Amino acid sequence: MSAGRDSDRPPGARGARADVTGSEAARGPESQPPGSEKRSAERVDVMWAVDCETDDNFLFASITNISALGIFVQTTEPLPVGRLLALRFAPHGENLPFVLRGRVQWVNEVKPLGDNLNPGMGIMFVDLTPEQRERLVEVVKTIAYLRTDPSSDPSATN
């Protein structure tokens, strides 16, 4: 699932997309007309550990991609759409972890016979402070830049 791909959500996934435009994110998914969800934030592939916590559940899983608006958490035990949760994760090289709130926007459930190779849930960040939003944007931009800058590739020759 790379940056700029139109559709990271596999067929059969339930719920709205985790990434929506800024004004739609501010209003929340319940105010969006069906079929209006569109990805407006750059999404980059990562592999980071994440702690997901609700009032009655704790889940240790992996983030497989991130944008300034949300993440995809790969797990065989996704939470229900609409569930609010606390998220704690630290990008590689960062000493200060992100501690954010999110809402499950869609779920890609485990299917019998291994038909689904990417089970998990799309989570939209909610209630971000301006400082948290700015830090997220900077982290995503940095990762995207480093992946597209040939001079950052240690295997490149000068």
PyMOL commands that place a pseudoatom at each C-alpha (Angstrom):
pseudoatom trace, name=CA, resn=MET, resi=1, chain=A, elem=C, hetatm=0, pos=[0.000, 0.000, 0.000]
pseudoatom trace, name=CA, resn=SER, resi=2, chain=A, elem=C, hetatm=0, pos=[2.006, 2.852, -1.241]
pseudoatom trace, name=CA, resn=ALA, resi=3, chain=A, elem=C, hetatm=0, pos=[1.609, 6.597, -1.149]
pseudoatom trace, name=CA, resn=GLY, resi=4, chain=A, elem=C, hetatm=0, pos=[-0.796, 7.924, -3.738]
pseudoatom trace, name=CA, resn=ARG, resi=5, chain=A, elem=C, hetatm=0, pos=[-2.628, 4.644, -4.370]
pseudoatom trace, name=CA, resn=ASP, resi=6, chain=A, elem=C, hetatm=0, pos=[-6.315, 5.304, -4.927]
pseudoatom trace, name=CA, resn=SER, resi=7, chain=A, elem=C, hetatm=0, pos=[-7.604, 2.312, -3.055]
pseudoatom trace, name=CA, resn=ASP, resi=8, chain=A, elem=C, hetatm=0, pos=[-5.828, 0.643, -0.153]
pseudoatom trace, name=CA, resn=ARG, resi=9, chain=A, elem=C, hetatm=0, pos=[-9.076, -0.763, 1.133]
pseudoatom trace, name=CA, resn=PRO, resi=10, chain=A, elem=C, hetatm=0, pos=[-9.592, -4.314, -0.079]
pseudoatom trace, name=CA, resn=PRO, resi=11, chain=A, elem=C, hetatm=0, pos=[-12.890, -5.358, -1.628]
pseudoatom trace, name=CA, resn=GLY, resi=12, chain=A, elem=C, hetatm=0, pos=[-15.394, -6.287, 1.039]
pseudoatom trace, name=CA, resn=ALA, resi=13, chain=A, elem=C, hetatm=0, pos=[-13.989, -3.955, 3.710]
pseudoatom trace, name=CA, resn=ARG, resi=14, chain=A, elem=C, hetatm=0, pos=[-16.716, -2.348, 5.816]
pseudoatom trace, name=CA, resn=GLY, resi=15, chain=A, elem=C, hetatm=0, pos=[-17.156, 1.298, 6.775]
pseudoatom trace, name=CA, resn=ALA, resi=16, chain=A, elem=C, hetatm=0, pos=[-15.818, 4.607, 5.521]
pseudoatom trace, name=CA, resn=ARG, resi=17, chain=A, elem=C, hetatm=0, pos=[-12.221, 5.249, 4.584]
pseudoatom trace, name=CA, resn=ALA, resi=18, chain=A, elem=C, hetatm=0, pos=[-9.757, 6.178, 7.310]
pseudoatom trace, name=CA, resn=ASP, resi=19, chain=A, elem=C, hetatm=0, pos=[-8.582, 9.196, 5.324]
pseudoatom trace, name=CA, resn=VAL, resi=20, chain=A, elem=C, hetatm=0, pos=[-10.952, 11.934, 4.304]
pseudoatom trace, name=CA, resn=THR, resi=21, chain=A, elem=C, hetatm=0, pos=[-10.437, 15.542, 3.393]
pseudoatom trace, name=CA, resn=GLY, resi=22, chain=A, elem=C, hetatm=0, pos=[-9.689, 17.960, 6.222]
pseudoatom trace, name=CA, resn=SER, resi=23, chain=A, elem=C, hetatm=0, pos=[-13.154, 19.513, 6.249]
pseudoatom trace, name=CA, resn=GLU, resi=24, chain=A, elem=C, hetatm=0, pos=[-14.800, 16.083, 6.174]
pseudoatom trace, name=CA, resn=ALA, resi=25, chain=A, elem=C, hetatm=0, pos=[-12.558, 14.871, 9.001]
pseudoatom trace, name=CA, resn=ALA, resi=26, chain=A, elem=C, hetatm=0, pos=[-13.566, 17.885, 11.077]
pseudoatom trace, name=CA, resn=ARG, resi=27, chain=A, elem=C, hetatm=0, pos=[-17.260, 17.094, 10.567]
pseudoatom trace, name=CA, resn=GLY, resi=28, chain=A, elem=C, hetatm=0, pos=[-16.827, 13.369, 11.108]
pseudoatom trace, name=CA, resn=PRO, resi=29, chain=A, elem=C, hetatm=0, pos=[-17.864, 10.410, 8.962]
pseudoatom trace, name=CA, resn=GLU, resi=30, chain=A, elem=C, hetatm=0, pos=[-21.514, 10.526, 9.981]
pseudoatom trace, name=CA, resn=SER, resi=31, chain=A, elem=C, hetatm=0, pos=[-22.010, 13.767, 8.031]
pseudoatom trace, name=CA, resn=GLN, resi=32, chain=A, elem=C, hetatm=0, pos=[-20.490, 12.464, 4.792]
pseudoatom trace, name=CA, resn=PRO, resi=33, chain=A, elem=C, hetatm=0, pos=[-22.791, 11.326, 1.991]
pseudoatom trace, name=CA, resn=PRO, resi=34, chain=A, elem=C, hetatm=0, pos=[-22.293, 7.700, 0.926]
pseudoatom trace, name=CA, resn=GLY, resi=35, chain=A, elem=C, hetatm=0, pos=[-19.592, 7.302, -1.707]
pseudoatom trace, name=CA, resn=SER, resi=36, chain=A, elem=C, hetatm=0, pos=[-18.042, 10.698, -0.934]
pseudoatom trace, name=CA, resn=GLU, resi=37, chain=A, elem=C, hetatm=0, pos=[-14.998, 9.419, 0.907]
pseudoatom trace, name=CA, resn=LYS, resi=38, chain=A, elem=C, hetatm=0, pos=[-11.803, 10.445, -0.871]
pseudoatom trace, name=CA, resn=ARG, resi=39, chain=A, elem=C, hetatm=0, pos=[-8.235, 10.193, 0.188]
pseudoatom trace, name=CA, resn=SER, resi=40, chain=A, elem=C, hetatm=0, pos=[-6.612, 13.610, 0.309]
pseudoatom trace, name=CA, resn=ALA, resi=41, chain=A, elem=C, hetatm=0, pos=[-3.624, 12.963, 2.541]
pseudoatom trace, name=CA, resn=GLU, resi=42, chain=A, elem=C, hetatm=0, pos=[-0.414, 11.330, 1.416]
pseudoatom trace, name=CA, resn=ARG, resi=43, chain=A, elem=C, hetatm=0, pos=[-0.151, 7.787, 2.743]
pseudoatom trace, name=CA, resn=VAL, resi=44, chain=A, elem=C, hetatm=0, pos=[3.159, 6.015, 3.254]
pseudoatom trace, name=CA, resn=ASP, resi=45, chain=A, elem=C, hetatm=0, pos=[3.981, 2.424, 4.084]
pseudoatom trace, name=CA, resn=VAL, resi=46, chain=A, elem=C, hetatm=0, pos=[5.555, 1.765, 7.471]
pseudoatom trace, name=CA, resn=MET, resi=47, chain=A, elem=C, hetatm=0, pos=[5.932, -1.130, 9.875]
pseudoatom trace, name=CA, resn=TRP, resi=48, chain=A, elem=C, hetatm=0, pos=[5.547, 0.221, 13.406]
pseudoatom trace, name=CA, resn=ALA, resi=49, chain=A, elem=C, hetatm=0, pos=[4.251, -1.354, 16.582]
pseudoatom trace, name=CA, resn=VAL, resi=50, chain=A, elem=C, hetatm=0, pos=[1.097, 0.239, 18.012]
pseudoatom trace, name=CA, resn=ASP, resi=51, chain=A, elem=C, hetatm=0, pos=[-0.804, -0.181, 21.255]
pseudoatom trace, name=CA, resn=CYS, resi=52, chain=A, elem=C, hetatm=0, pos=[-4.565, 0.223, 20.788]
pseudoatom trace, name=CA, resn=GLU, resi=53, chain=A, elem=C, hetatm=0, pos=[-6.624, 0.607, 23.941]
pseudoatom trace, name=CA, resn=THR, resi=54, chain=A, elem=C, hetatm=0, pos=[-10.345, 0.946, 24.621]
pseudoatom trace, name=CA, resn=ASP, resi=55, chain=A, elem=C, hetatm=0, pos=[-12.188, 0.903, 27.938]
pseudoatom trace, name=CA, resn=ASP, resi=56, chain=A, elem=C, hetatm=0, pos=[-12.430, -2.880, 27.786]
pseudoatom trace, name=CA, resn=ASN, resi=57, chain=A, elem=C, hetatm=0, pos=[-9.758, -4.023, 25.340]
pseudoatom trace, name=CA, resn=PHE, resi=58, chain=A, elem=C, hetatm=0, pos=[-6.006, -3.807, 24.771]
pseudoatom trace, name=CA, resn=LEU, resi=59, chain=A, elem=C, hetatm=0, pos=[-4.494, -4.753, 21.430]
pseudoatom trace, name=CA, resn=PHE, resi=60, chain=A, elem=C, hetatm=0, pos=[-0.839, -4.831, 20.421]
pseudoatom trace, name=CA, resn=ALA, resi=61, chain=A, elem=C, hetatm=0, pos=[-0.624, -4.683, 16.621]
pseudoatom trace, name=CA, resn=SER, resi=62, chain=A, elem=C, hetatm=0, pos=[1.253, -3.165, 13.677]
pseudoatom trace, name=CA, resn=ILE, resi=63, chain=A, elem=C, hetatm=0, pos=[0.714, 0.001, 11.665]
pseudoatom trace, name=CA, resn=THR, resi=64, chain=A, elem=C, hetatm=0, pos=[1.324, -0.788, 7.990]
pseudoatom trace, name=CA, resn=ASN, resi=65, chain=A, elem=C, hetatm=0, pos=[0.625, 2.652, 6.576]
pseudoatom trace, name=CA, resn=ILE, resi=66, chain=A, elem=C, hetatm=0, pos=[0.072, 6.163, 7.862]
pseudoatom trace, name=CA, resn=SER, resi=67, chain=A, elem=C, hetatm=0, pos=[-1.103, 9.555, 6.697]
pseudoatom trace, name=CA, resn=ALA, resi=68, chain=A, elem=C, hetatm=0, pos=[-1.653, 12.820, 8.543]
pseudoatom trace, name=CA, resn=LEU, resi=69, chain=A, elem=C, hetatm=0, pos=[-5.290, 11.765, 8.963]
pseudoatom trace, name=CA, resn=GLY, resi=70, chain=A, elem=C, hetatm=0, pos=[-5.141, 8.098, 9.864]
pseudoatom trace, name=CA, resn=ILE, resi=71, chain=A, elem=C, hetatm=0, pos=[-3.473, 4.703, 9.947]
pseudoatom trace, name=CA, resn=PHE, resi=72, chain=A, elem=C, hetatm=0, pos=[-4.100, 1.131, 8.884]
pseudoatom trace, name=CA, resn=VAL, resi=73, chain=A, elem=C, hetatm=0, pos=[-3.602, -1.294, 11.758]
pseudoatom trace, name=CA, resn=GLN, resi=74, chain=A, elem=C, hetatm=0, pos=[-2.946, -4.839, 10.656]
pseudoatom trace, name=CA, resn=THR, resi=75, chain=A, elem=C, hetatm=0, pos=[-4.570, -7.275, 13.073]
pseudoatom trace, name=CA, resn=THR, resi=76, chain=A, elem=C, hetatm=0, pos=[-6.596, -10.462, 13.074]
pseudoatom trace, name=CA, resn=GLU, resi=77, chain=A, elem=C, hetatm=0, pos=[-8.717, -8.957, 15.871]
pseudoatom trace, name=CA, resn=PRO, resi=78, chain=A, elem=C, hetatm=0, pos=[-10.104, -5.667, 14.468]
pseudoatom trace, name=CA, resn=LEU, resi=79, chain=A, elem=C, hetatm=0, pos=[-12.402, -3.577, 16.626]
pseudoatom trace, name=CA, resn=PRO, resi=80, chain=A, elem=C, hetatm=0, pos=[-15.912, -2.649, 15.497]
pseudoatom trace, name=CA, resn=VAL, resi=81, chain=A, elem=C, hetatm=0, pos=[-16.480, 0.327, 13.181]
pseudoatom trace, name=CA, resn=GLY, resi=82, chain=A, elem=C, hetatm=0, pos=[-17.096, 3.481, 15.210]
pseudoatom trace, name=CA, resn=ARG, resi=83, chain=A, elem=C, hetatm=0, pos=[-15.097, 2.349, 18.254]
pseudoatom trace, name=CA, resn=LEU, resi=84, chain=A, elem=C, hetatm=0, pos=[-12.997, 5.090, 19.840]
pseudoatom trace, name=CA, resn=LEU, resi=85, chain=A, elem=C, hetatm=0, pos=[-9.558, 4.080, 21.042]
pseudoatom trace, name=CA, resn=ALA, resi=86, chain=A, elem=C, hetatm=0, pos=[-6.294, 5.404, 22.391]
pseudoatom trace, name=CA, resn=LEU, resi=87, chain=A, elem=C, hetatm=0, pos=[-3.238, 4.837, 20.197]
pseudoatom trace, name=CA, resn=ARG, resi=88, chain=A, elem=C, hetatm=0, pos=[0.390, 4.808, 21.237]
pseudoatom trace, name=CA, resn=PHE, resi=89, chain=A, elem=C, hetatm=0, pos=[3.175, 4.415, 18.682]
pseudoatom trace, name=CA, resn=ALA, resi=90, chain=A, elem=C, hetatm=0, pos=[6.652, 5.746, 17.978]
pseudoatom trace, name=CA, resn=PRO, resi=91, chain=A, elem=C, hetatm=0, pos=[8.128, 6.135, 14.511]
pseudoatom trace, name=CA, resn=HIS, resi=92, chain=A, elem=C, hetatm=0, pos=[11.591, 4.637, 14.112]
pseudoatom trace, name=CA, resn=GLY, resi=93, chain=A, elem=C, hetatm=0, pos=[14.194, 7.097, 15.324]
pseudoatom trace, name=CA, resn=GLU, resi=94, chain=A, elem=C, hetatm=0, pos=[11.713, 9.093, 17.432]
pseudoatom trace, name=CA, resn=ASN, resi=95, chain=A, elem=C, hetatm=0, pos=[12.161, 9.167, 21.200]
pseudoatom trace, name=CA, resn=LEU, resi=96, chain=A, elem=C, hetatm=0, pos=[8.773, 10.701, 21.928]
pseudoatom trace, name=CA, resn=PRO, resi=97, chain=A, elem=C, hetatm=0, pos=[5.851, 8.403, 21.084]
pseudoatom trace, name=CA, resn=PHE, resi=98, chain=A, elem=C, hetatm=0, pos=[2.592, 9.642, 19.633]
pseudoatom trace, name=CA, resn=VAL, resi=99, chain=A, elem=C, hetatm=0, pos=[-0.298, 9.237, 22.071]
pseudoatom trace, name=CA, resn=LEU, resi=100, chain=A, elem=C, hetatm=0, pos=[-3.461, 9.947, 20.069]
pseudoatom trace, name=CA, resn=ARG, resi=101, chain=A, elem=C, hetatm=0, pos=[-7.145, 9.163, 19.892]
pseudoatom trace, name=CA, resn=GLY, resi=102, chain=A, elem=C, hetatm=0, pos=[-8.714, 7.496, 16.893]
pseudoatom trace, name=CA, resn=ARG, resi=103, chain=A, elem=C, hetatm=0, pos=[-11.951, 6.043, 15.584]
pseudoatom trace, name=CA, resn=VAL, resi=104, chain=A, elem=C, hetatm=0, pos=[-12.268, 2.806, 13.619]
pseudoatom trace, name=CA, resn=GLN, resi=105, chain=A, elem=C, hetatm=0, pos=[-13.558, 3.871, 10.199]
pseudoatom trace, name=CA, resn=TRP, resi=106, chain=A, elem=C, hetatm=0, pos=[-13.578, 0.543, 8.371]
pseudoatom trace, name=CA, resn=VAL, resi=107, chain=A, elem=C, hetatm=0, pos=[-12.670, -3.072, 8.994]
pseudoatom trace, name=CA, resn=ASN, resi=108, chain=A, elem=C, hetatm=0, pos=[-11.128, -5.687, 6.744]
pseudoatom trace, name=CA, resn=GLU, resi=109, chain=A, elem=C, hetatm=0, pos=[-12.083, -8.851, 8.594]
pseudoatom trace, name=CA, resn=VAL, resi=110, chain=A, elem=C, hetatm=0, pos=[-10.231, -12.135, 8.668]
pseudoatom trace, name=CA, resn=LYS, resi=111, chain=A, elem=C, hetatm=0, pos=[-11.756, -14.501, 6.136]
pseudoatom trace, name=CA, resn=PRO, resi=112, chain=A, elem=C, hetatm=0, pos=[-11.744, -18.289, 6.227]
pseudoatom trace, name=CA, resn=LEU, resi=113, chain=A, elem=C, hetatm=0, pos=[-9.303, -20.146, 3.991]
pseudoatom trace, name=CA, resn=GLY, resi=114, chain=A, elem=C, hetatm=0, pos=[-6.865, -17.223, 3.997]
pseudoatom trace, name=CA, resn=ASP, resi=115, chain=A, elem=C, hetatm=0, pos=[-8.750, -15.230, 1.330]
pseudoatom trace, name=CA, resn=ASN, resi=116, chain=A, elem=C, hetatm=0, pos=[-7.774, -12.005, 3.087]
pseudoatom trace, name=CA, resn=LEU, resi=117, chain=A, elem=C, hetatm=0, pos=[-4.051, -11.445, 3.330]
pseudoatom trace, name=CA, resn=ASN, resi=118, chain=A, elem=C, hetatm=0, pos=[-4.395, -7.995, 4.935]
pseudoatom trace, name=CA, resn=PRO, resi=119, chain=A, elem=C, hetatm=0, pos=[-6.868, -8.107, 7.826]
pseudoatom trace, name=CA, resn=GLY, resi=120, chain=A, elem=C, hetatm=0, pos=[-7.148, -5.088, 10.053]
pseudoatom trace, name=CA, resn=MET, resi=121, chain=A, elem=C, hetatm=0, pos=[-8.816, -1.717, 10.491]
pseudoatom trace, name=CA, resn=GLY, resi=122, chain=A, elem=C, hetatm=0, pos=[-8.588, 1.786, 9.132]
pseudoatom trace, name=CA, resn=ILE, resi=123, chain=A, elem=C, hetatm=0, pos=[-8.421, 4.331, 11.926]
pseudoatom trace, name=CA, resn=MET, resi=124, chain=A, elem=C, hetatm=0, pos=[-8.990, 8.061, 11.583]
pseudoatom trace, name=CA, resn=PHE, resi=125, chain=A, elem=C, hetatm=0, pos=[-7.268, 10.293, 14.126]
pseudoatom trace, name=CA, resn=VAL, resi=126, chain=A, elem=C, hetatm=0, pos=[-9.706, 12.401, 16.178]
pseudoatom trace, name=CA, resn=ASP, resi=127, chain=A, elem=C, hetatm=0, pos=[-9.366, 15.316, 18.579]
pseudoatom trace, name=CA, resn=LEU, resi=128, chain=A, elem=C, hetatm=0, pos=[-5.809, 16.156, 17.487]
pseudoatom trace, name=CA, resn=THR, resi=129, chain=A, elem=C, hetatm=0, pos=[-4.235, 19.308, 18.826]
pseudoatom trace, name=CA, resn=PRO, resi=130, chain=A, elem=C, hetatm=0, pos=[-2.595, 21.604, 16.267]
pseudoatom trace, name=CA, resn=GLU, resi=131, chain=A, elem=C, hetatm=0, pos=[0.788, 20.494, 17.614]
pseudoatom trace, name=CA, resn=GLN, resi=132, chain=A, elem=C, hetatm=0, pos=[-0.042, 16.794, 17.185]
pseudoatom trace, name=CA, resn=ARG, resi=133, chain=A, elem=C, hetatm=0, pos=[-1.321, 17.420, 13.636]
pseudoatom trace, name=CA, resn=GLU, resi=134, chain=A, elem=C, hetatm=0, pos=[1.829, 19.371, 12.740]
pseudoatom trace, name=CA, resn=ARG, resi=135, chain=A, elem=C, hetatm=0, pos=[4.089, 16.644, 14.109]
pseudoatom trace, name=CA, resn=LEU, resi=136, chain=A, elem=C, hetatm=0, pos=[2.179, 13.941, 12.198]
pseudoatom trace, name=CA, resn=VAL, resi=137, chain=A, elem=C, hetatm=0, pos=[2.406, 15.905, 8.957]
pseudoatom trace, name=CA, resn=GLU, resi=138, chain=A, elem=C, hetatm=0, pos=[6.153, 16.384, 9.436]
pseudoatom trace, name=CA, resn=VAL, resi=139, chain=A, elem=C, hetatm=0, pos=[6.744, 12.678, 10.152]
pseudoatom trace, name=CA, resn=VAL, resi=140, chain=A, elem=C, hetatm=0, pos=[4.752, 11.592, 7.076]
pseudoatom trace, name=CA, resn=LYS, resi=141, chain=A, elem=C, hetatm=0, pos=[6.482, 14.158, 4.847]
pseudoatom trace, name=CA, resn=THR, resi=142, chain=A, elem=C, hetatm=0, pos=[9.898, 13.107, 6.109]
pseudoatom trace, name=CA, resn=ILE, resi=143, chain=A, elem=C, hetatm=0, pos=[9.254, 9.421, 5.464]
pseudoatom trace, name=CA, resn=ALA, resi=144, chain=A, elem=C, hetatm=0, pos=[7.867, 10.126, 1.997]
pseudoatom trace, name=CA, resn=TYR, resi=145, chain=A, elem=C, hetatm=0, pos=[10.809, 12.390, 1.150]
pseudoatom trace, name=CA, resn=LEU, resi=146, chain=A, elem=C, hetatm=0, pos=[13.411, 9.907, 2.343]
pseudoatom trace, name=CA, resn=ARG, resi=147, chain=A, elem=C, hetatm=0, pos=[11.826, 7.183, 0.253]
pseudoatom trace, name=CA, resn=THR, resi=148, chain=A, elem=C, hetatm=0, pos=[11.840, 9.287, -2.915]
pseudoatom trace, name=CA, resn=ASP, resi=149, chain=A, elem=C, hetatm=0, pos=[15.225, 11.018, -2.461]
pseudoatom trace, name=CA, resn=PRO, resi=150, chain=A, elem=C, hetatm=0, pos=[17.932, 8.963, -4.210]
pseudoatom trace, name=CA, resn=SER, resi=151, chain=A, elem=C, hetatm=0, pos=[20.626, 10.663, -2.122]
pseudoatom trace, name=CA, resn=SER, resi=152, chain=A, elem=C, hetatm=0, pos=[19.098, 9.133, 1.036]
pseudoatom trace, name=CA, resn=ASP, resi=153, chain=A, elem=C, hetatm=0, pos=[19.531, 5.611, -0.370]
pseudoatom trace, name=CA, resn=PRO, resi=154, chain=A, elem=C, hetatm=0, pos=[22.698, 4.095, 1.122]
pseudoatom trace, name=CA, resn=SER, resi=155, chain=A, elem=C, hetatm=0, pos=[22.948, 1.733, -1.860]
pseudoatom trace, name=CA, resn=ALA, resi=156, chain=A, elem=C, hetatm=0, pos=[23.108, 4.643, -4.317]
pseudoatom trace, name=CA, resn=THR, resi=157, chain=A, elem=C, hetatm=0, pos=[26.517, 5.528, -5.662]
pseudoatom trace, name=CA, resn=ASN, resi=158, chain=A, elem=C, hetatm=0, pos=[27.777, 9.078, -6.154]
for i in range(1, 158): cmd.bond("trace and resi %d" % i, "trace and resi %d" % (i + 1))
show_as sticks, trace
zoom trace
